[in-house]
Structures are given as structure tokens and as C-alpha cells.
Amino acid sequence: MAQIEKNDEEAIIEKYRKLPLERKQQVFDFLDFIASRENVKEWMDFDVWALNLAKARGFSHLTEDDVARIVSDFRSAQ
């Protein structure tokens, strides 16, 4: 398998152009899969940050329902 370097976009595009339509769809599906995995990682990083913040501020005991109620009450008061 060939090694891909940063400036190999043209080579990738050329290989893509030679693929039949069905294979092109598989490429798109795979790219969507890779992108979704990146989003999951970002959300996991956010969740860890939020949990650590909650612990540091002393409100890690709150449930999601508690938070939703607090937010709702705050928005109603505005």
C-alpha cells in the first residue's frame, strides 16, 4: 500500500476518478465514518472537560434533570 503524504491530494483525486460509481460511494461512506469518529472524540473530550469542571465547582452530584430544571428556571426568569 502506498504511503500518503500531506500534499498527495491530487494523487487521491486521480485514483478516485478512476473508480466505478459504486466504489466512489464506498469512499464517501468511509470518509463520513472517519469524520463521525472525529466528532465522537471531540464530544468525549468535551464530556471529560465538563465532568472535571463539575467536580471542581462542587456540582457533580447534579443529574441531567437537575441541570435541565435549573436552566429552564433561569430562562423563565429572563
Secondary structure, DSSP 8 states (H G I E B T S, - for coil): -----TT-HHHHHHHHHTS-HHHHHHHHHHHHHHHHHHHHHHHHHHHHHHHHHHHHHT-TT--HHHHHHHHHHHHHH-
